[in-house]
């Protein structure tokens, strides 16, 4: 049976405007998202505002703007995370984020929007920030990037820093996302290709499998082309992955542009629907990945 999905990773803007770095792309509005959700079979989603990190601040939205957008579009946006940079407050490894995070939580924020600061994942400022996120029970979404280029938190090949952080903060839910995370789905990843959309069959599982077996607080975010392309590489391995880690995988889109529905990764919804219809994954696994895990994470942090 097909169920309505919950989208755990979406971006939109309260006004129709173009991306200042690429004027051919318009940010998705809540109306755009609703139209796409109706096609995808999504009930509603979690909006992730950006702008806290200068490395990824082309569409900055204040917390007040995000709250108002959610309030005006409850049929499409069910929840929101707040955008905070580990360098905020005093740019210090001793900054006290707890009052700030608890304030945002009292306003309705359920977690921390994807971290895009181009800093080592185990930088003292990062570790301090994670400490306060764990203390305040605020999950974190990580966008992994390349050091010194673009945006995203920085780790080495096979994600040893993520392993360290997950061990240090066992009660902090951390969601992994982007190419440098999903390239680790197979063991064939190298320093040269880890920021690419990898393709081709996988003969041996990669670090993502190891980390998810070791850490119950790691959640795999299937959004974007990075997640979808990983799922397509070796279907049999993918179905086994979905079953084995059914409690720790979430459906997500990474909608940002108004034309996102025309992109290949939009087919993830259909991929999951067909997987359960063709009995490649169980109904229980399908429902957990498509909505139950999302609702549990969102309610645990209410």
MIDOGU-101255 format. One line per field, with one value per residue (C-alpha): residue number from 1; residue in three letters; z, x, y. Coordinates in steps of 0.02 Angstrom, whole numbers. Layout:
# residues N
nr	[NUM;...]
rest	[Ala;...]
Z	[Z;...]
X	[X;...]
Y	[Y;...]
END
This chain:
# residues 302
nr	[1;2;3;4;5;6;7;8;9;10;11;12;13;14;15;16;17;18;19;20;21;22;23;24;25;26;27;28;29;30;31;32;33;34;35;36;37;38;39;40;41;42;43;44;45;46;47;48;49;50;51;52;53;54;55;56;57;58;59;60;61;62;63;64;65;66;67;68;69;70;71;72;73;74;75;76;77;78;79;80;81;82;83;84;85;86;87;88;89;90;91;92;93;94;95;96;97;98;99;100;101;102;103;104;105;106;107;108;109;110;111;112;113;114;115;116;117;118;119;120;121;122;123;124;125;126;127;128;129;130;131;132;133;134;135;136;137;138;139;140;141;142;143;144;145;146;147;148;149;150;151;152;153;154;155;156;157;158;159;160;161;162;163;164;165;166;167;168;169;170;171;172;173;174;175;176;177;178;179;180;181;182;183;184;185;186;187;188;189;190;191;192;193;194;195;196;197;198;199;200;201;202;203;204;205;206;207;208;209;210;211;212;213;214;215;216;217;218;219;220;221;222;223;224;225;226;227;228;229;230;231;232;233;234;235;236;237;238;239;240;241;242;243;244;245;246;247;248;249;250;251;252;253;254;255;256;257;258;259;260;261;262;263;264;265;266;267;268;269;270;271;272;273;274;275;276;277;278;279;280;281;282;283;284;285;286;287;288;289;290;291;292;293;294;295;296;297;298;299;300;301;302]
rest	[Unk;Unk;Unk;Unk;Unk;Unk;Unk;Unk;Unk;Unk;Unk;Unk;Unk;Unk;Unk;Unk;Unk;Unk;Unk;Unk;Unk;Unk;Unk;Unk;Unk;Unk;Unk;Unk;Unk;Unk;Unk;Unk;Unk;Unk;Unk;Unk;Unk;Unk;Unk;Unk;Unk;Unk;Unk;Unk;Unk;Unk;Unk;Unk;Unk;Unk;Unk;Unk;Unk;Unk;Unk;Unk;Unk;Unk;Unk;Unk;Unk;Unk;Unk;Unk;Unk;Unk;Unk;Unk;Unk;Unk;Unk;Unk;Unk;Unk;Unk;Unk;Unk;Unk;Unk;Unk;Unk;Unk;Unk;Unk;Unk;Unk;Unk;Unk;Unk;Unk;Unk;Unk;Unk;Unk;Unk;Unk;Unk;Unk;Unk;Unk;Unk;Unk;Unk;Unk;Unk;Unk;Unk;Unk;Unk;Unk;Unk;Unk;Unk;Unk;Unk;Unk;Unk;Unk;Unk;Unk;Unk;Unk;Unk;Unk;Unk;Unk;Unk;Unk;Unk;Unk;Unk;Unk;Unk;Unk;Unk;Unk;Unk;Unk;Unk;Unk;Unk;Unk;Unk;Unk;Unk;Unk;Unk;Unk;Unk;Unk;Unk;Unk;Unk;Unk;Unk;Unk;Unk;Unk;Unk;Unk;Unk;Unk;Unk;Unk;Unk;Unk;Unk;Unk;Unk;Unk;Unk;Unk;Unk;Unk;Unk;Unk;Unk;Unk;Unk;Unk;Unk;Unk;Unk;Unk;Unk;Unk;Unk;Unk;Unk;Unk;Unk;Unk;Unk;Unk;Unk;Unk;Unk;Unk;Unk;Unk;Unk;Unk;Unk;Unk;Unk;Unk;Unk;Unk;Unk;Unk;Unk;Unk;Unk;Unk;Unk;Unk;Unk;Unk;Unk;Unk;Unk;Unk;Unk;Unk;Unk;Unk;Unk;Unk;Unk;Unk;Unk;Unk;Unk;Unk;Unk;Unk;Unk;Unk;Unk;Unk;Unk;Unk;Unk;Unk;Unk;Unk;Unk;Unk;Unk;Unk;Unk;Unk;Unk;Unk;Unk;Unk;Unk;Unk;Unk;Unk;Unk;Unk;Unk;Unk;Unk;Unk;Unk;Unk;Unk;Unk;Unk;Unk;Unk;Unk;Unk;Unk;Unk;Unk;Unk;Unk;Unk;Unk;Unk;Unk;Unk;Unk;Unk;Unk;Unk;Unk;Unk;Unk;Unk;Unk;Unk;Unk;Unk;Unk;Unk;Unk;Unk;Unk]
Z	[0;-50;90;92;122;239;161;287;181;80;43;-15;-16;36;-121;-302;-339;-440;-373;-374;-428;-572;-634;-739;-578;-470;-290;-254;-167;-51;-196;-308;-172;-149;-335;-332;-175;-256;-399;-282;-155;-12;130;191;227;339;278;302;292;243;265;434;352;234;123;79;106;-63;-1;182;279;456;587;591;403;414;557;461;302;397;483;316;230;355;220;140;274;432;524;518;573;619;532;653;618;743;732;786;952;993;858;1002;1055;1221;1155;1251;1119;1242;1274;1087;1040;1177;1121;942;1008;1107;944;857;781;785;745;655;468;368;425;278;369;279;438;494;575;732;741;925;877;791;940;1057;946;941;1130;1146;1010;1105;1269;1191;1098;929;782;652;464;391;213;181;68;8;112;49;-97;-91;63;181;334;302;333;263;153;239;361;515;589;577;667;804;821;826;965;1064;1055;1060;1103;958;801;651;473;333;163;1;-118;5;117;-13;-112;39;-3;-93;-49;-220;-166;-179;-135;-319;-345;-174;-223;-381;-416;-424;-535;-578;-474;-296;-252;-70;48;102;258;263;305;438;521;523;600;733;775;807;806;622;501;312;216;43;-33;-188;-332;-210;-117;-269;-375;-232;-223;-410;-411;-355;-327;-232;-113;-97;-51;81;147;159;255;372;421;403;569;519;341;291;129;77;-81;-63;-165;-190;-370;-444;-581;-463;-517;-687;-610;-603;-413;-413;-459;-284;-230;-373;-337;-159;-214;-341;-216;-100;-240;-314;-140;-145;26;158;190;364;296;163;290;409;273;192;348;516;548;504;620;761;744;734;884;991;977;1003]
X	[0;67;71;89;269;348;489;630;737;663;702;584;564;415;435;467;646;793;953;1080;1218;1115;975;899;848;703;688;536;392;272;149;282;320;136;117;270;212;46;139;258;129;200;90;202;382;516;588;774;818;994;1100;1186;1351;1434;1490;1308;1212;1135;956;965;802;781;702;553;527;535;409;288;307;269;120;46;72;29;-43;130;260;233;395;552;733;833;993;1138;1325;1451;1544;1392;1386;1571;1660;1731;1741;1669;1512;1355;1225;1100;998;990;940;810;736;719;648;516;469;439;607;631;816;964;955;1093;1263;1360;1506;1666;1752;1824;1688;1793;1847;1832;1695;1599;1618;1559;1407;1365;1377;1242;1135;1139;1102;951;893;906;949;1074;1080;1256;1300;1474;1585;1763;1891;1922;1802;1618;1518;1490;1569;1736;1786;1918;1898;1787;1720;1830;1781;1597;1636;1721;1576;1444;1542;1564;1380;1280;1117;1127;1034;1143;1079;1205;1181;1270;1396;1540;1424;1337;1496;1540;1395;1522;1702;1763;1764;1931;1998;1980;1797;1717;1634;1556;1392;1461;1383;1412;1392;1454;1551;1583;1483;1567;1584;1400;1357;1494;1443;1258;1292;1402;1299;1113;1114;1162;1017;1035;953;903;880;956;1046;1179;1057;957;1109;1180;1017;1028;1205;1168;981;1001;1124;1008;856;959;1020;843;787;937;932;745;738;875;833;721;637;685;692;807;683;753;716;543;584;650;513;600;763;810;809;621;604;656;474;428;580;521;340;394;510;365;242;365;401;583;562;430;279;346;514;430;318;463;570;429;351;362;546;520;371;465;616;506;401;550;614;451]
Y	[0;171;301;489;537;663;764;791;908;1050;1232;1369;1557;1661;1767;1723;1773;1710;1636;1777;1657;1586;1697;1558;1470;1529;1475;1368;1455;1362;1356;1277;1150;1106;1070;959;870;828;744;652;596;698;759;899;938;1010;1175;1208;1393;1442;1594;1571;1522;1646;1500;1466;1627;1669;1655;1705;1704;1767;1657;1774;1756;1567;1561;1672;1569;1409;1489;1544;1375;1238;1126;1115;1156;1058;1095;1200;1190;1344;1397;1423;1430;1358;1524;1625;1720;1740;1638;1539;1355;1413;1500;1456;1409;1336;1495;1531;1354;1342;1508;1444;1281;1376;1463;1296;1246;1057;1051;1130;1165;1084;1142;1214;1299;1248;1188;1022;919;901;1083;1139;1263;1123;1007;1143;1173;988;982;1115;1034;869;958;1045;889;975;858;917;893;893;944;875;979;1002;1096;1272;1257;1296;1252;1107;1029;943;764;646;493;362;494;466;634;588;426;527;651;514;429;589;636;473;561;684;634;675;664;635;716;767;689;671;570;462;426;318;200;91;49;107;290;381;553;597;548;572;736;663;574;397;264;83;-75;-87;-245;-203;-91;70;175;223;42;32;195;154;-16;63;219;218;409;420;445;432;575;510;683;760;676;617;505;450;406;302;203;162;92;-86;-116;-279;-197;-48;-153;-242;-74;-7;-163;-172;11;41;134;257;313;459;507;684;789;941;1042;1217;1268;1295;1168;1033;911;897;838;651;643;677;493;438;438;321;213;182;154;25;-60;-99;-139;-264;-335;-287;-206;-242;-132;-94;-36;70;158;192;270;368;443;354;390;573;591;504;619;773;724;670;846;939]
END
